[in-house]
């Protein structure tokens, strides 16, 4: 998986999320995704495969998560920690089991970005488990934080920061699995750049999104071999397992 796709998993999760957006937003997102697919792979085959995978993914999730019962439980849940604990203890195992429903979608995304699915799909799957972990930890505190106005404002800041702190072309050209000390040092610098910018916001939950995705992706590199990123792994990656 090339360095230019370091945050491809973030784009995947963002794309998946638009399936619940307004119709016009869905159309616009699909058009952007189709063009990116063509630009990266040279064809729209992966895009077409994605369109097939999304409805199949939804059916699979409905078979693993009791959505109707969950919706009823949501209406009766309070913000008390005991109620939240009962809810997430009940449904988080179902959420984890449903991660396998995304495999076909991940395969299509791999084709879109011109990557070997055997290498990149496990990364995407690991990221998906990380997202479930983020949602479920501390009895769903993240979802409560995500409803605050400052969360949305900080989310915009995160997107801008990822763009401003992007990697150089030198690192883009190197496969993640072949990262050396120079690439690992640059990736750590990019991460710190994002953190400093997002720390200005009053919504730590937003940076947690970046951390989960970043750490899950970096587990698939060789950066743990280099002293300059040992502290990053000790403090963050182990906690994401």
TIVO-946224 format. One record per residue (C-alpha): residue in one letter; x, y, z. Coordinates in steps of 0.05 Angstrom, whole numbers. Layout:
BEGIN
+-----+--------+--------+--------+
| res |     px |     py |     pz |
+-----+--------+--------+--------+
|   A |      X |      Y |      Z |
...
+-----+--------+--------+--------+
! end
This chain:
BEGIN
+-----+--------+--------+--------+
| res |     px |     py |     pz |
+-----+--------+--------+--------+
|   X |      0 |      0 |      0 |
|   X |     33 |     64 |    -23 |
|   X |     46 |    123 |     23 |
|   X |     -2 |    167 |    -17 |
|   X |    -58 |    122 |     10 |
|   X |    -36 |    129 |     82 |
|   X |   -103 |    159 |    101 |
|   X |   -144 |    120 |     50 |
|   X |   -180 |     85 |    107 |
|   X |   -205 |    153 |    131 |
|   X |   -234 |    166 |     62 |
|   X |   -266 |     97 |     62 |
|   X |   -301 |    108 |    128 |
|   X |   -323 |    178 |    106 |
|   X |   -351 |    149 |     42 |
|   X |   -389 |     95 |     78 |
|   X |   -420 |    147 |    124 |
|   X |   -452 |    185 |     66 |
|   X |   -501 |    129 |     53 |
|   X |   -545 |    161 |    107 |
|   X |   -536 |    231 |     81 |
|   X |   -584 |    273 |     40 |
|   X |   -596 |    248 |    -32 |
|   X |   -557 |    306 |    -63 |
|   X |   -499 |    295 |    -17 |
|   X |   -498 |    221 |    -35 |
|   X |   -497 |    237 |   -109 |
|   X |   -440 |    287 |   -101 |
|   X |   -400 |    238 |    -58 |
|   X |   -410 |    182 |   -108 |
|   X |   -387 |    227 |   -165 |
|   X |   -324 |    247 |   -127 |
|   X |   -311 |    175 |   -109 |
|   X |   -320 |    153 |   -182 |
|   X |   -271 |    205 |   -207 |
|   X |   -220 |    187 |   -153 |
|   X |   -228 |    114 |   -172 |
|   X |   -214 |    129 |   -245 |
|   X |   -155 |    175 |   -228 |
|   X |   -121 |    123 |   -183 |
|   X |   -136 |     58 |   -219 |
|   X |   -148 |     79 |   -291 |
|   X |   -219 |     52 |   -294 |
|   X |   -287 |     54 |   -259 |
|   X |   -288 |    -21 |   -246 |
|   X |   -277 |    -12 |   -172 |
|   X |   -331 |     42 |   -169 |
|   X |   -381 |     -5 |   -202 |
|   X |   -361 |    -60 |   -154 |
|   X |   -373 |    -12 |    -96 |
|   X |   -444 |      3 |   -119 |
|   X |   -458 |    -71 |   -116 |
|   X |   -424 |    -80 |    -49 |
|   X |   -462 |    -26 |    -11 |
|   X |   -532 |    -57 |    -13 |
|   X |   -502 |   -126 |      1 |
|   X |   -465 |    -96 |     61 |
|   X |   -530 |    -67 |     88 |
|   X |   -566 |   -134 |     83 |
|   X |   -508 |   -168 |    118 |
|   X |   -509 |   -117 |    175 |
|   X |   -584 |   -127 |    184 |
|   X |   -571 |   -201 |    193 |
|   X |   -519 |   -189 |    247 |
|   X |   -548 |   -129 |    284 |
|   X |   -619 |   -128 |    308 |
|   X |   -632 |    -58 |    282 |
|   X |   -706 |    -55 |    299 |
|   X |   -695 |    -75 |    371 |
|   X |   -635 |    -28 |    375 |
|   X |   -677 |     30 |    351 |
|   X |   -729 |     15 |    405 |
|   X |   -674 |     11 |    458 |
|   X |   -645 |     77 |    435 |
|   X |   -711 |    114 |    447 |
|   X |   -713 |     90 |    519 |
|   X |   -640 |     98 |    537 |
|   X |   -620 |    156 |    582 |
|   X |   -552 |    189 |    589 |
|   X |   -539 |    153 |    654 |
|   X |   -477 |    110 |    654 |
|   X |   -515 |     48 |    676 |
|   X |   -565 |     53 |    619 |
|   X |   -510 |     66 |    569 |
|   X |   -470 |      7 |    595 |
|   X |   -529 |    -40 |    585 |
|   X |   -540 |    -15 |    515 |
|   X |   -468 |    -20 |    491 |
|   X |   -455 |    -86 |    526 |
|   X |   -513 |   -113 |    487 |
|   X |   -498 |    -85 |    418 |
|   X |   -422 |    -76 |    414 |
|   X |   -410 |   -151 |    403 |
|   X |   -459 |   -146 |    345 |
|   X |   -423 |    -86 |    317 |
|   X |   -357 |   -124 |    320 |
|   X |   -387 |   -183 |    285 |
|   X |   -415 |   -139 |    230 |
|   X |   -345 |   -114 |    210 |
|   X |   -340 |   -175 |    165 |
|   X |   -398 |   -147 |    125 |
|   X |   -352 |    -93 |     97 |
|   X |   -303 |   -141 |     64 |
|   X |   -333 |   -136 |     -5 |
|   X |   -335 |    -61 |      1 |
|   X |   -262 |    -59 |     22 |
|   X |   -245 |   -104 |    -37 |
|   X |   -277 |    -54 |    -84 |
|   X |   -241 |      4 |    -52 |
|   X |   -175 |    -33 |    -60 |
|   X |   -190 |    -41 |   -134 |
|   X |   -207 |     33 |   -139 |
|   X |   -140 |     56 |   -110 |
|   X |   -101 |      4 |   -150 |
|   X |    -76 |    -35 |    -90 |
|   X |    -67 |   -108 |    -75 |
|   X |   -130 |   -128 |    -35 |
|   X |    -90 |   -180 |      3 |
|   X |    -48 |   -124 |     33 |
|   X |    -98 |    -68 |     42 |
|   X |   -163 |   -103 |     61 |
|   X |   -134 |   -127 |    128 |
|   X |   -114 |    -54 |    142 |
|   X |   -184 |    -29 |    127 |
|   X |   -214 |    -85 |    169 |
|   X |   -169 |    -67 |    227 |
|   X |   -190 |      6 |    221 |
|   X |   -263 |    -15 |    222 |
|   X |   -252 |    -53 |    287 |
|   X |   -218 |     10 |    314 |
|   X |   -279 |     52 |    297 |
|   X |   -324 |      3 |    334 |
|   X |   -277 |      6 |    393 |
|   X |   -280 |     82 |    393 |
|   X |   -356 |     81 |    391 |
|   X |   -362 |     29 |    447 |
|   X |   -308 |     51 |    495 |
|   X |   -330 |     85 |    560 |
|   X |   -402 |     63 |    546 |
|   X |   -411 |    106 |    484 |
|   X |   -382 |    171 |    510 |
|   X |   -356 |    187 |    441 |
|   X |   -427 |    189 |    412 |
|   X |   -448 |    238 |    467 |
|   X |   -388 |    282 |    452 |
|   X |   -403 |    279 |    377 |
|   X |   -470 |    313 |    389 |
|   X |   -437 |    376 |    416 |
|   X |   -431 |    437 |    370 |
|   X |   -357 |    443 |    381 |
|   X |   -348 |    372 |    355 |
|   X |   -372 |    391 |    285 |
|   X |   -329 |    453 |    285 |
|   X |   -268 |    413 |    306 |
|   X |   -283 |    360 |    253 |
|   X |   -275 |    413 |    200 |
|   X |   -209 |    433 |    232 |
|   X |   -186 |    360 |    230 |
|   X |   -200 |    354 |    156 |
|   X |   -162 |    419 |    142 |
|   X |   -104 |    397 |    186 |
|   X |    -96 |    330 |    152 |
|   X |    -90 |    367 |     86 |
|   X |    -42 |    420 |    113 |
|   X |      2 |    368 |    147 |
|   X |      3 |    320 |     88 |
|   X |     65 |    279 |     72 |
|   X |    116 |    298 |     19 |
|   X |    120 |    266 |    -49 |
|   X |    181 |    228 |    -27 |
|   X |    141 |    190 |     25 |
|   X |     81 |    184 |    -21 |
|   X |    122 |    143 |    -69 |
|   X |    141 |     91 |    -17 |
|   X |     98 |     32 |      2 |
|   X |     77 |     31 |     75 |
|   X |    106 |    -38 |     85 |
|   X |    173 |    -11 |     61 |
|   X |    176 |     51 |    103 |
|   X |    246 |     67 |    128 |
|   X |    269 |    113 |    183 |
|   X |    261 |    176 |    140 |
|   X |    189 |    159 |    123 |
|   X |    172 |    141 |    194 |
|   X |    202 |    205 |    220 |
|   X |    161 |    245 |    170 |
|   X |     97 |    208 |    187 |
|   X |    108 |    223 |    261 |
|   X |    120 |    296 |    245 |
|   X |     56 |    298 |    205 |
|   X |     18 |    267 |    263 |
|   X |     46 |    318 |    312 |
|   X |     27 |    374 |    263 |
|   X |    -45 |    350 |    261 |
|   X |    -47 |    342 |    337 |
|   X |    -22 |    413 |    349 |
|   X |    -74 |    443 |    303 |
|   X |   -132 |    402 |    330 |
|   X |   -111 |    414 |    402 |
|   X |   -134 |    485 |    392 |
|   X |   -205 |    459 |    389 |
|   X |   -246 |    443 |    450 |
|   X |   -266 |    373 |    427 |
|   X |   -215 |    319 |    444 |
|   X |   -262 |    267 |    414 |
|   X |   -246 |    293 |    345 |
|   X |   -172 |    280 |    352 |
|   X |   -189 |    211 |    378 |
|   X |   -218 |    194 |    310 |
|   X |   -152 |    212 |    277 |
|   X |   -112 |    174 |    329 |
|   X |   -152 |    110 |    321 |
|   X |   -146 |    111 |    246 |
|   X |    -73 |    132 |    246 |
|   X |    -51 |     81 |    297 |
|   X |    -88 |     24 |    264 |
|   X |    -56 |     40 |    197 |
|   X |     14 |     49 |    227 |
|   X |     11 |    -20 |    258 |
|   X |     21 |    -47 |    188 |
|   X |     87 |     -9 |    177 |
|   X |    157 |    -23 |    203 |
|   X |    160 |     42 |    241 |
|   X |    161 |      7 |    308 |
|   X |    233 |    -12 |    292 |
|   X |    257 |     59 |    296 |
|   X |    271 |     95 |    361 |
|   X |    238 |    159 |    341 |
|   X |    169 |    126 |    339 |
|   X |    176 |     77 |    397 |
|   X |    141 |    126 |    444 |
|   X |     84 |    134 |    395 |
|   X |     73 |     59 |    393 |
|   X |     80 |     49 |    468 |
|   X |     29 |    103 |    484 |
|   X |    -21 |     94 |    429 |
|   X |    -16 |     32 |    385 |
|   X |    -16 |    -17 |    443 |
|   X |    -79 |     17 |    469 |
|   X |   -113 |      7 |    402 |
|   X |   -107 |    -69 |    405 |
+-----+--------+--------+--------+
! end
